Amino acid sequence: MIEALLEEWNELNTDFKELEVANKTYLQKLDELSGQQKKCQEHITHQKYRIGIISKTIKDLSKKSESPEEINELKTNILKRKAQLFEIEQALPKQNGTYLKIILGNVNVSILNKEDKFKYKDEYEKFKLILSIICFLLAVINYTVKFRPLELSYIFLLVWYYCTLTIRESILKVNGSRIKGWWRLHHFISTAAAGILLIWPDTETWYLFRNKFMLFNIYISTVQYLQFRYQRGVLYRLKALGERHNMDITIEGFHSWMWRGLSFLLPFLFAGYIFQLYISYDLYNIYIQHQETTTWHVPVLSLMFFVLFVGNTATTIFVIPSKFRERMRLKYRVMSQRLSGQLLNREVNKEKVRSALVRVGSLITPCGPESQTPRFWYAALTVLKVTVSLFITFFAIPKLIN
């Protein structure tokens, strides 16, 4: 028994030696990777510095109207180079923003692999979906049951939820996500608003407001579920595009509901924004009608909900034209793809017809060295056909009629 254990331990020692070699190689590659990353970042900084100098010189030359064609070509090349540098930067680690440095310190949160970036965004959307369902259920329970500890638990969950969203969105921003600044600010304001709700005393003004607030959260949770469906569709489309951003979208890889879903979602979004305006107005009325008993929480929350209404409405209105412009560009791509496919099919059909005619001609025309001589048999056959046609037209048909 002991001999078997010793033999097994010796095998484990051999495996451990292989692990040490593999770990040593891994550490070497890790050092090489860090060195290459620094080198790339230095080159990018140098490229940007030189591009800035060239751009200033181009501005001076443009005022003098010297060599306009060459200047335009240089401007185009500069735009291309900036796009290339942006693509290179996506695979390099980036520094954290101020908010992440305060929360996490100098921890590197850059995700270098594109597939991992998509997975992280997918997990972010799933996180919002799960919390939206939980918040929906808790809001329904709080609407039907008045129990103060349950209310505080629900509001504390809102504080944690929005605070977590701000951190996750900051990480997404570092990794190249195009989250608009307002939506990040929206979640910061929502975190502050939830914190004020958490410390709002259990007074008469709170009970005048609580049912409307719970109804508002039930509706918002439903809209967030619809947004999740839309975002999942967009994420699927981005993954289908592959690594090249200029790749055309194939018919099989694109689902039309992704864009129809936007127009379906807009009425629900604007209804939610109007609900926010109503909440702000209701809080303002509570403050006006109960000034003697109202605490500072009421006017501050009224102002916050009004700011959320204005920011959400304005941002969505500005986003809609760009979404529909992208939709039109998508239609043109699809149309051009179909036309190119039809033209390709026509060319293939023409080529098939030509090859068929060649095969028929080869049956009539002699092959080999004789094919270089005049095509006597083909000409004779053509003359015979014409003669028969003339005979039938002018002699046979009139006799049959008479």
TORKENU-491529 format. One record per residue (C-alpha): residue number from 0; residue in one letter; y, x, z. Coordinates in nm, 4 decimals, padded with zeros to 6 digits. Layout:
N
NODE   i aa       c2       c1       c3
NODE NUM  A        Y        X        Z
...
***
This chain:
402
NODE   i aa       c2       c1       c3
NODE   0  M  00.0000  00.0000  00.0000
NODE   1  I  00.2426  00.2796  00.0945
NODE   2  E  00.1541  00.4742 -00.2200
NODE   3  A  00.2404  00.1711 -00.4323
NODE   4  L  00.5768  00.1369 -00.2552
NODE   5  L  00.6529  00.5082 -00.3036
NODE   6  E  00.5645  00.4825 -00.6710
NODE   7  E  00.7918  00.1793 -00.7081
NODE   8  W  01.0741  00.3677 -00.5298
NODE   9  N  01.0330  00.6649 -00.7654
NODE  10  E  01.0642  00.4282 -01.0641
NODE  11  L  01.3757  00.2822 -00.9045
NODE  12  N  01.5185  00.6356 -00.8665
NODE  13  T  01.4617  00.6975 -01.2368
NODE  14  D  01.6422  00.3724 -01.3205
NODE  15  F  01.9269  00.4702 -01.0876
NODE  16  K  01.9735  00.8011 -01.2701
NODE  17  E  02.0106  00.6074 -01.5952
NODE  18  L  02.2643  00.3835 -01.4222
NODE  19  E  02.4637  00.6882 -01.3092
NODE  20  V  02.4723  00.8222 -01.6667
NODE  21  A  02.5801  00.4841 -01.8006
NODE  22  N  02.8501  00.4535 -01.5301
NODE  23  K  02.9796  00.8029 -01.6069
NODE  24  T  03.0039  00.7165 -01.9764
NODE  25  Y  03.1771  00.3878 -01.8881
NODE  26  L  03.4394  00.5652 -01.6732
NODE  27  Q  03.5051  00.8165 -01.9514
NODE  28  K  03.5520  00.5379 -02.2044
NODE  29  L  03.7778  00.3558 -01.9573
NODE  30  D  03.9994  00.6647 -01.9261
NODE  31  E  04.0049  00.7006 -02.3047
NODE  32  L  04.0992  00.3323 -02.3376
NODE  33  S  04.3890  00.3723 -02.0938
NODE  34  G  04.5104  00.6764 -02.2846
NODE  35  Q  04.4930  00.4943 -02.6188
NODE  36  Q  04.6777  00.1945 -02.4731
NODE  37  K  04.9620  00.4165 -02.3501
NODE  38  K  04.9759  00.5918 -02.6869
NODE  39  C  04.9986  00.2592 -02.8719
NODE  40  Q  05.2728  00.1366 -02.6381
NODE  41  E  05.4712  00.4562 -02.6954
NODE  42  H  05.4381  00.4147 -03.0732
NODE  43  I  05.5477  00.0501 -03.0497
NODE  44  T  05.8543  00.1467 -02.8423
NODE  45  H  05.9403  00.4171 -03.0977
NODE  46  Q  05.8942  00.1733 -03.3879
NODE  47  K  06.1229 -00.0850 -03.2241
NODE  48  Y  06.3878  00.1777 -03.1510
NODE  49  R  06.3892  00.3034 -03.5121
NODE  50  I  06.3871 -00.0523 -03.6491
NODE  51  G  06.6932 -00.1304 -03.4341
NODE  52  I  06.8801  00.1676 -03.5795
NODE  53  I  06.7823  00.0727 -03.9360
NODE  54  S  06.8903 -00.2892 -03.8766
NODE  55  K  07.2365 -00.1785 -03.7579
NODE  56  T  07.2738  00.0441 -04.0640
NODE  57  I  07.1725 -00.2456 -04.2917
NODE  58  K  07.4446 -00.4641 -04.1353
NODE  59  D  07.7039 -00.1980 -04.2131
NODE  60  L  07.5780 -00.1611 -04.5717
NODE  61  S  07.5744 -00.5393 -04.6215
NODE  62  K  07.9465 -00.5528 -04.5468
NODE  63  K  08.0100 -00.2919 -04.8179
NODE  64  S  07.7880 -00.4815 -05.0698
NODE  65  E  07.5922 -00.1714 -05.1646
NODE  66  S  07.2482 -00.2097 -05.3302
NODE  67  P  07.1881 -00.5770 -05.2359
NODE  68  E  06.8346 -00.5876 -05.3836
NODE  69  E  06.7167 -00.2848 -05.1883
NODE  70  I  06.8793 -00.4185 -04.8700
NODE  71  N  06.7000 -00.7538 -04.9081
NODE  72  E  06.3705 -00.5730 -04.9621
NODE  73  L  06.4332 -00.3670 -04.6464
NODE  74  K  06.5077 -00.6833 -04.4467
NODE  75  T  06.1820 -00.8380 -04.5662
NODE  76  N  05.9888 -00.5242 -04.4727
NODE  77  I  06.1506 -00.5211 -04.1270
NODE  78  L  06.0439 -00.8817 -04.0657
NODE  79  K  05.6899 -00.7956 -04.1740
NODE  80  R  05.6844 -00.4909 -03.9474
NODE  81  K  05.8042 -00.6945 -03.6478
NODE  82  A  05.5246 -00.9455 -03.7100
NODE  83  Q  05.2729 -00.6594 -03.7318
NODE  84  L  05.3998 -00.5099 -03.4049
NODE  85  F  05.3723 -00.8493 -03.2365
NODE  86  E  05.0074 -00.8767 -03.3452
NODE  87  I  04.9347 -00.5269 -03.2130
NODE  88  E  05.1002 -00.6100 -02.8788
NODE  89  Q  04.8646 -00.9052 -02.8279
NODE  90  A  04.5749 -00.6617 -02.7774
NODE  91  L  04.7673 -00.4459 -02.5269
NODE  92  P  04.8296 -00.5081 -02.1534
NODE  93  K  05.1724 -00.6451 -02.0600
NODE  94  Q  05.3802 -00.6296 -01.7462
NODE  95  N  05.3899 -00.9333 -01.5193
NODE  96  G  05.7014 -01.1457 -01.4968
NODE  97  T  05.9167 -01.1631 -01.1840
NODE  98  Y  05.7373 -01.4719 -01.0499
NODE  99  L  05.3900 -01.3184 -01.0873
NODE 100  K  05.5096 -00.9925 -00.9280
NODE 101  I  05.6302 -01.1910 -00.6251
NODE 102  I  05.3063 -01.3937 -00.6002
NODE 103  L  05.0421 -01.1396 -00.7089
NODE 104  G  05.2175 -00.8027 -00.7043
NODE 105  N  05.1505 -00.5549 -00.9849
NODE 106  V  04.7995 -00.6844 -01.0565
NODE 107  N  04.7205 -00.6637 -01.4294
NODE 108  V  04.6592 -01.0199 -01.5563
NODE 109  S  04.6511 -00.9341 -01.9285
NODE 110  I  04.3478 -01.0683 -02.1151
NODE 111  L  04.2818 -00.8380 -02.4093
NODE 112  N  03.9991 -01.0271 -02.5802
NODE 113  K  04.1045 -01.3265 -02.7943
NODE 114  E  03.7932 -01.5255 -02.7118
NODE 115  D  03.8583 -01.4756 -02.3392
NODE 116  K  04.2170 -01.5956 -02.3901
NODE 117  F  04.0925 -01.9177 -02.5485
NODE 118  K  03.8410 -01.9606 -02.2651
NODE 119  Y  04.1145 -01.9168 -02.0048
NODE 120  K  04.3345 -02.1758 -02.1736
NODE 121  D  04.0352 -02.4093 -02.2002
NODE 122  E  03.9690 -02.3676 -01.8267
NODE 123  Y  04.3377 -02.4370 -01.7609
NODE 124  E  04.3097 -02.7675 -01.9483
NODE 125  K  03.9867 -02.8590 -01.7652
NODE 126  F  04.1565 -02.7803 -01.4339
NODE 127  K  04.4381 -03.0226 -01.5195
NODE 128  L  04.1857 -03.2873 -01.6243
NODE 129  I  03.9814 -03.2647 -01.3028
NODE 130  L  04.2914 -03.2706 -01.0815
NODE 131  S  04.4358 -03.5609 -01.2822
NODE 132  I  04.1207 -03.7652 -01.2155
NODE 133  I  04.1279 -03.6788 -00.8433
NODE 134  C  04.5006 -03.7623 -00.8207
NODE 135  F  04.4400 -04.0890 -01.0064
NODE 136  L  04.1709 -04.1960 -00.7585
NODE 137  L  04.3769 -04.0934 -00.4554
NODE 138  A  04.6859 -04.2726 -00.5896
NODE 139  V  04.4831 -04.5926 -00.6382
NODE 140  I  04.3444 -04.5665 -00.2833
NODE 141  N  04.6911 -04.5000 -00.1386
NODE 142  Y  04.8337 -04.7930 -00.3317
NODE 143  T  04.5786 -05.0310 -00.1808
NODE 144  V  04.5478 -04.8734  00.1671
NODE 145  K  04.8417 -04.7711  00.3879
NODE 146  F  04.7186 -04.4784  00.5949
NODE 147  R  04.9664 -04.1995  00.6713
NODE 148  P  04.7202 -03.9041  00.6938
NODE 149  L  04.5789 -04.0039  00.3531
NODE 150  E  04.9315 -04.0163  00.2069
NODE 151  L  05.0128 -03.6695  00.3424
NODE 152  S  04.6815 -03.5316  00.2112
NODE 153  Y  04.7595 -03.6683 -00.1342
NODE 154  I  05.1140 -03.5278 -00.1394
NODE 155  F  04.9894 -03.1890 -00.0134
NODE 156  L  04.7377 -03.1913 -00.3003
NODE 157  L  05.0316 -03.2471 -00.5395
NODE 158  V  05.2154 -02.9463 -00.3898
NODE 159  W  04.9086 -02.7232 -00.4323
NODE 160  Y  04.8385 -02.8582 -00.7823
NODE 161  Y  05.1868 -02.7930 -00.9208
NODE 162  C  05.2111 -02.4558 -00.7472
NODE 163  T  04.8781 -02.3532 -00.9041
NODE 164  L  04.9987 -02.4723 -01.2445
NODE 165  T  05.3055 -02.2472 -01.2226
NODE 166  I  05.0836 -01.9434 -01.1549
NODE 167  R  04.8330 -02.0254 -01.4296
NODE 168  E  05.1080 -02.0935 -01.6843
NODE 169  S  05.2771 -01.7639 -01.5980
NODE 170  I  04.9463 -01.5866 -01.6682
NODE 171  L  04.9161 -01.7756 -01.9987
NODE 172  K  05.2720 -01.6707 -02.0850
NODE 173  V  05.1876 -01.3042 -02.0249
NODE 174  N  04.8904 -01.3427 -02.2609
NODE 175  G  05.0970 -01.4775 -02.5497
NODE 176  S  05.0867 -01.8536 -02.4911
NODE 177  R  05.3862 -02.0328 -02.6428
NODE 178  I  05.4634 -02.2544 -02.3437
NODE 179  K  05.8231 -02.3701 -02.3629
NODE 180  G  06.0440 -02.2626 -02.0759
NODE 181  W  06.1265 -02.6202 -01.9796
NODE 182  W  05.7651 -02.7151 -01.9064
NODE 183  R  05.7324 -02.4214 -01.6698
NODE 184  L  06.0613 -02.5175 -01.5021
NODE 185  H  05.9350 -02.8778 -01.4918
NODE 186  H  05.6402 -02.7715 -01.2769
NODE 187  F  05.8641 -02.5658 -01.0475
NODE 188  I  06.0859 -02.8732 -00.9941
NODE 189  S  05.7746 -03.0900 -00.9429
NODE 190  T  05.6497 -02.8442 -00.6772
NODE 191  A  05.9821 -02.8663 -00.4950
NODE 192  A  05.9868 -03.2485 -00.5263
NODE 193  A  05.6324 -03.2752 -00.3874
NODE 194  G  05.7336 -03.0484 -00.0982
NODE 195  I  06.0298 -03.2763 -00.0168
NODE 196  L  05.8003 -03.5815 -00.0324
NODE 197  L  05.5654 -03.4071  00.2103
NODE 198  I  05.8385 -03.3664  00.4755
NODE 199  W  05.9962 -03.7110  00.4149
NODE 200  P  05.9779 -03.8885  00.7568
NODE 201  D  05.7719 -04.2024  00.7990
NODE 202  T  06.0704 -04.4408  00.7842
NODE 203  E  06.1618 -04.7744  00.6297
NODE 204  T  06.3029 -04.6080  00.3167
NODE 205  W  05.9684 -04.4340  00.2541
NODE 206  Y  05.7793 -04.7630  00.2613
NODE 207  L  06.0324 -04.9134  00.0193
NODE 208  F  05.9503 -04.6327 -00.2233
NODE 209  R  05.5822 -04.5447 -00.1701
NODE 210  N  05.4162 -04.8202 -00.3801
NODE 211  K  05.6336 -04.7446 -00.6840
NODE 212  F  05.5614 -04.3745 -00.6397
NODE 213  M  05.1854 -04.4384 -00.6295
NODE 214  L  05.2067 -04.6558 -00.9435
NODE 215  F  05.4024 -04.3798 -01.1135
NODE 216  N  05.1309 -04.1246 -01.0291
NODE 217  I  04.8553 -04.3580 -01.1531
NODE 218  Y  05.0349 -04.3825 -01.4883
NODE 219  I  05.1108 -04.0081 -01.5067
NODE 220  S  04.7438 -03.9223 -01.4393
NODE 221  T  04.6418 -04.1489 -01.7298
NODE 222  V  04.8937 -03.9827 -01.9635
NODE 223  Q  04.7735 -03.6380 -01.8550
NODE 224  Y  04.4204 -03.7361 -01.9587
NODE 225  L  04.5504 -03.8316 -02.3049
NODE 226  Q  04.7363 -03.5005 -02.3219
NODE 227  F  04.4145 -03.3200 -02.2352
NODE 228  R  04.2413 -03.4798 -02.5337
NODE 229  Y  04.5225 -03.3747 -02.7641
NODE 230  Q  04.5338 -03.0190 -02.6291
NODE 231  R  04.1567 -02.9814 -02.6704
NODE 232  G  04.1953 -03.0787 -03.0362
NODE 233  V  04.4702 -02.8220 -03.0883
NODE 234  L  04.2625 -02.5545 -02.9159
NODE 235  Y  03.9668 -02.6316 -03.1449
NODE 236  R  04.1915 -02.5997 -03.4503
NODE 237  L  04.3274 -02.2622 -03.3325
NODE 238  K  03.9750 -02.1303 -03.2793
NODE 239  A  03.8766 -02.2534 -03.6254
NODE 240  L  04.1613 -02.0514 -03.7799
NODE 241  G  04.0031 -01.7209 -03.6794
NODE 242  E  04.1894 -01.3957 -03.6246
NODE 243  R  04.4235 -01.4229 -03.9250
NODE 244  H  04.7137 -01.6547 -03.8544
NODE 245  N  04.7839 -01.7054 -04.2264
NODE 246  M  04.4337 -01.8342 -04.2979
NODE 247  D  04.4298 -02.1721 -04.4699
NODE 248  I  04.2639 -02.4574 -04.2862
NODE 249  T  03.9420 -02.5739 -04.4474
NODE 250  I  03.8689 -02.9447 -04.4909
NODE 251  E  03.5490 -02.9286 -04.2836
NODE 252  G  03.7167 -02.7420 -03.9943
NODE 253  F  04.0111 -02.9795 -03.9508
NODE 254  H  04.0055 -03.3215 -03.7862
NODE 255  S  04.2835 -03.5586 -03.8892
NODE 256  W  04.3004 -03.7209 -03.5435
NODE 257  M  04.4692 -03.4085 -03.4094
NODE 258  W  04.7977 -03.5041 -03.5750
NODE 259  R  04.7526 -03.8788 -03.5647
NODE 260  G  04.6919 -03.8303 -03.1937
NODE 261  L  05.0465 -03.6986 -03.1546
NODE 262  S  05.2054 -04.0189 -03.2834
NODE 263  F  04.9586 -04.2164 -03.0695
NODE 264  L  05.0595 -04.0143 -02.7628
NODE 265  L  05.4387 -04.0343 -02.8048
NODE 266  P  05.4867 -04.3954 -02.6817
NODE 267  F  05.2946 -04.3154 -02.3627
NODE 268  L  05.5010 -04.0006 -02.3064
NODE 269  F  05.8347 -04.1790 -02.3508
NODE 270  A  05.7163 -04.4662 -02.1299
NODE 271  G  05.6443 -04.2052 -01.8597
NODE 272  Y  05.9928 -04.0574 -01.9023
NODE 273  I  06.1507 -04.4039 -01.8690
NODE 274  F  05.9386 -04.4533 -01.5564
NODE 275  Q  06.0921 -04.1311 -01.4174
NODE 276  L  06.4389 -04.2691 -01.4891
NODE 277  Y  06.3463 -04.5916 -01.3105
NODE 278  I  06.2193 -04.3943 -01.0074
NODE 279  S  06.5496 -04.2053 -00.9993
NODE 280  Y  06.7474 -04.5308 -01.0215
NODE 281  D  06.5345 -04.6952 -00.7504
NODE 282  L  06.5892 -04.4017 -00.5134
NODE 283  Y  06.9614 -04.4185 -00.5848
NODE 284  N  06.9632 -04.7914 -00.4982
NODE 285  I  06.7734 -04.7214 -00.1749
NODE 286  Y  07.0335 -04.4594 -00.0842
NODE 287  I  07.3233 -04.6970 -00.1591
NODE 288  Q  07.1742 -04.9986  00.0233
NODE 289  H  07.0467 -04.8087  00.3295
NODE 290  Q  07.3040 -04.5359  00.3827
NODE 291  E  07.2895 -04.5657  00.7590
NODE 292  T  06.9131 -04.5026  00.7833
NODE 293  T  06.8587 -04.2945  00.4696
NODE 294  T  06.7779 -03.9234  00.5098
NODE 295  W  06.8812 -03.6468  00.2712
NODE 296  H  06.5425 -03.6630  00.0968
NODE 297  V  06.6338 -03.9773 -00.0976
NODE 298  P  06.9425 -03.8579 -00.2950
NODE 299  V  06.7870 -03.5158 -00.3612
NODE 300  L  06.4682 -03.6716 -00.5003
NODE 301  S  06.6759 -03.9159 -00.7075
NODE 302  L  06.8596 -03.6230 -00.8661
NODE 303  M  06.5319 -03.4333 -00.9272
NODE 304  F  06.3662 -03.7267 -01.1030
NODE 305  F  06.6771 -03.7725 -01.3179
NODE 306  V  06.6711 -03.4035 -01.4154
NODE 307  L  06.3001 -03.4361 -01.5034
NODE 308  F  06.3755 -03.7415 -01.7184
NODE 309  V  06.6562 -03.5670 -01.9116
NODE 310  G  06.4619 -03.2420 -01.9598
NODE 311  N  06.1355 -03.4074 -02.0653
NODE 312  T  06.3059 -03.6442 -02.3094
NODE 313  A  06.5252 -03.3768 -02.4693
NODE 314  T  06.2417 -03.1240 -02.5039
NODE 315  T  06.0029 -03.3790 -02.6574
NODE 316  I  06.2681 -03.5008 -02.9033
NODE 317  F  06.3334 -03.1410 -03.0143
NODE 318  V  05.9584 -03.0700 -03.0479
NODE 319  I  05.8793 -03.3763 -03.2654
NODE 320  P  06.0516 -03.2502 -03.5875
NODE 321  S  05.8693 -02.9158 -03.5706
NODE 322  K  05.5357 -03.0954 -03.5219
NODE 323  F  05.5933 -03.3164 -03.8240
NODE 324  R  05.7130 -03.0194 -04.0339
NODE 325  E  05.3859 -02.8485 -03.9457
NODE 326  R  05.2032 -03.1665 -04.0433
NODE 327  M  05.3722 -03.1654 -04.3866
NODE 328  R  05.2864 -02.7969 -04.4348
NODE 329  L  04.9272 -02.8814 -04.3473
NODE 330  K  04.9199 -03.1613 -04.6067
NODE 331  Y  05.0518 -02.9260 -04.8740
NODE 332  R  04.7853 -02.6713 -04.7832
NODE 333  V  04.5125 -02.9321 -04.8065
NODE 334  M  04.6484 -03.0605 -05.1402
NODE 335  S  04.6717 -02.7092 -05.2828
NODE 336  Q  04.3185 -02.6389 -05.1650
NODE 337  R  04.1902 -02.9536 -05.3358
NODE 338  L  04.3793 -02.8767 -05.6570
NODE 339  S  04.2531 -02.5196 -05.6619
NODE 340  G  03.9001 -02.6526 -05.6100
NODE 341  Q  03.9401 -02.9012 -05.8949
NODE 342  L  04.0796 -02.6318 -06.1249
NODE 343  L  03.7927 -02.4035 -06.0295
NODE 344  N  03.5421 -02.6788 -06.1115
NODE 345  R  03.7114 -02.7378 -06.4469
NODE 346  E  03.6947 -02.3684 -06.5310
NODE 347  V  03.3276 -02.3624 -06.4329
NODE 348  N  03.2579 -02.6681 -06.6516
NODE 349  K  03.4446 -02.5122 -06.9438
NODE 350  E  03.2473 -02.1949 -06.9032
NODE 351  K  02.9231 -02.3969 -06.9013
NODE 352  V  03.0276 -02.5768 -07.2225
NODE 353  R  03.1179 -02.2463 -07.3883
NODE 354  S  02.7862 -02.0918 -07.2905
NODE 355  A  02.6020 -02.4003 -07.4217
NODE 356  L  02.7857 -02.3798 -07.7561
NODE 357  V  02.7043 -02.0110 -07.7770
NODE 358  R  02.3366 -02.0883 -07.7166
NODE 359  V  02.3430 -02.3605 -07.9868
NODE 360  G  02.5205 -02.1245 -08.2232
NODE 361  S  02.2665 -01.8561 -08.1539
NODE 362  L  01.9928 -02.0946 -08.2716
NODE 363  I  02.1718 -02.1353 -08.6076
NODE 364  T  02.3279 -01.7941 -08.6474
NODE 365  P  02.0923 -01.4999 -08.7056
NODE 366  C  02.0783 -01.2426 -08.4304
NODE 367  G  02.0570 -00.8697 -08.4495
NODE 368  P  02.2116 -00.6628 -08.7281
NODE 369  E  02.2256 -00.9640 -08.9621
NODE 370  S  02.4728 -01.1378 -08.7291
NODE 371  Q  02.7453 -00.8982 -08.8432
NODE 372  T  02.7241 -01.0341 -09.1989
NODE 373  P  02.8968 -01.3595 -09.3050
NODE 374  R  02.7302 -01.6581 -09.1442
NODE 375  F  02.5905 -01.7980 -09.4671
NODE 376  W  02.3473 -02.0429 -09.3171
NODE 377  Y  02.6047 -02.1876 -09.0810
NODE 378  A  02.8542 -02.2347 -09.3692
NODE 379  A  02.5871 -02.3904 -09.5897
NODE 380  L  02.4894 -02.6363 -09.3175
NODE 381  T  02.8550 -02.7354 -09.2688
NODE 382  V  02.9024 -02.7953 -09.6452
NODE 383  L  02.5846 -03.0072 -09.6516
NODE 384  K  02.7119 -03.2216 -09.3620
NODE 385  V  03.0474 -03.2792 -09.5342
NODE 386  T  02.8790 -03.3682 -09.8659
NODE 387  V  02.6465 -03.6223 -09.7009
NODE 388  S  02.9404 -03.7792 -09.5153
NODE 389  L  03.1454 -03.8153 -09.8383
NODE 390  F  02.8495 -03.9625 -10.0272
NODE 391  I  02.7886 -04.2239 -09.7579
NODE 392  T  03.1589 -04.3121 -09.7369
NODE 393  F  03.2389 -04.3507 -10.1051
NODE 394  F  02.9062 -04.4507 -10.2653
NODE 395  A  02.6444 -04.5854 -10.0251
NODE 396  I  02.8626 -04.8127 -09.8101
NODE 397  P  03.0459 -04.9879 -10.1068
NODE 398  K  02.7141 -05.0579 -10.2796
NODE 399  L  02.5690 -05.2113 -09.9649
NODE 400  I  02.8783 -05.4317 -09.9232
NODE 401  N  02.8676 -05.5531 -10.2854
***
